[in-house]
Amino acid sequence: MPVPVPDFRGRRTRRVGGDDVGHHSGMDFSGATFAEPPMAVEFEAGLTALGEGDHPRAATLLRAAAEAGHPAAAFHYGSLCHEAGETDEGEQWWRFGADLGDPQAMHNLGVVHRRRGDDATAEQWFRRLADTGDTTAMCLVAECRLDAGDQAGAEHWWSLAAEGGDVDAVFNLGVGHRSRGESDTAEQWFRAAAEAGHSGAMENIGMIHHDRGERVAASLWWRHAAEAGGRSAARRLEELEAEPVDSDGPGPVESGDVAKAAGLERGARAEELGDLAEAEREYRWVADTGYPPGMRALGNLLRDHGDETEAREWFRLAAEAGDTKAMFNLGVALHGDGDTEAAEAWFRRAAEAGDTAAMFNLGHVLLNGHDDRQAALAWWRRAAEDRDPHVLHGIGLLLLHQDHITEAVLWFREAASLGSADSMYHLGLLATGDDDSETAAAWYLRAYEAGRGDAANNLAAVLHRDDEFEAAEEWYGKALEHDPHDSRPMHNLGELYRGRGRTIEAAIWWRKAAELGNTGSARALAALERDRAADSG
């Protein structure tokens, strides 16, 4: 993505009146070299005068320092000339400053030539500045290369700028790869830029997910981009929400299957009423006709009542006949038997047919059996279309373990909005790591109220750290009500009481925690006893 023609550098908005700065011809700067900037005192005085609004005095001092060979003075005086309309003289001073090594002068010379359409000369100045390590100049060289039709050259310079930490360069590399259809590589660059807060990168990640049919992932990134100021992302989000969603519901029953479907309904009613014999009779009749939903229903009934062997055979027959839910059930049965290879094959067939539960299980097999995190993540993102908070939380965890913090937070928040106590808890952990006590406490409280009892200990620890001792003591107590054998709140209570001089109570809690194997409590208790012995001696 081309960057715009840049602005001039290093100048505060200011004007110089009078005739102090005019057009002076015949300057000859050839052969002028200086080891140290001369007339530094005059230069600083000129900047001071400029800041005080004494523009004529500033011009006089800066010109004097510039004529003596001060690089920055040449730049500033050239800028004064340029702003006063003396563009030719301004450029001569910039050229003099640039030849003495002033980076801002090099930049401005590149800018003026770029605006005139003289890209070759502009690129020469930008290259000189880029050679000093200036990442913005590297991006400007890349822009010149791109306009010259040299995509490879542009990406070379963007790569150098990206190595130097320029986020726009990282983004532009992503755009280049995406324009060639290399979405996986583009996504890597966009994610790096998004982690640094680049809203355009966030939007492009959303576009990649949308192209893959991953609507939930797309919506999360577009919402994040919109919150970061991306207007087109907000529009894309509105368009996404207006898109029709394909229904996964069953299609119409074919005329020849009406009687079989009726048999399934009778079997389901009998099963609900607890008449398992009647339910089995109806299901078996339908299954014996070769109707896949009937085979699966019979398999479910047999499995739920202990006949795993026959259930598996019916699942296999239904799966081989194309029933995706039976493929999933067969995969679960095989995985339970330890046959992960066969389970993976059936999960994959069901997943490729659109079964989101199979997508999630396939991701688990790929993650735990093959350590293929990227493939697992890809399947889980597809499974997320059902907006199951368990799936959304799993995606967040996997991203967190890959240090993709920004996207992990997006998934945790989405899962939390759907009631995931685990995601609320992890959002609290992340806020704690950022030293954001208020946000951490809020998430821990929500997690506790949503059923994550051990969040009480973390909430208490946040309150403890903020010197809210009574509230911390109360929440440590709630943590122990949730799990009387959790040594962490016991240890923390010991720390709280020790800090408040209540050493007897501290010793009680540390002893309890030590008996449960908490080594930190054992060390704290030993230190406390040594201190007591020293005091008594």
FENZIZI-V52368 format. One line per field, one symbol per residue. psi: psi as a letter, one per 30 degrees, with the letter a starting at -180 (. if undefined). A space follows every 10 residues. Layout:
BEGIN
psi: ???
END
This chain:
BEGIN
psi: jkllkllllg kljlkklage jakjlgkjgk gjkkekklhe eeeeeeeeee ffgieeeeee eeeeeeffgj eeeeeeeeee eefgfieeee eeeeeeeeff gjeeeeeeee eeeeffgife eeeeeeeeee ffgjeeeeee eeeeeefggi eeeefeeeee eefggjeeee eeeeeeeefg gieeeeeeee eeeefggjee eeeeeeeeee ffgieeeeee eeeeeefggj efeeeeeeee ffkkkkkglk lkklefgeee eeeeeeeeee eefgieeeee eeeeeeeffg jeeeeeeeee eeefgfieee eeeeeeeeef ggjeeeeeee eeeeeffgie eeeeeeeeee effgjeeeee eeeeeeefff hieeeeeeee eeffffhkfe eeeeeeeeee fggieeeeee eeeeeefggj eeeeeeeeee eefghieeee eeeeeeeefg gieffeeeee eeeefggiee eeeeeeeeef eejfgjfefe eeeeeeeefg gieeeeeeee eeeefggjee eeeeeeeeee eeeeef.
END
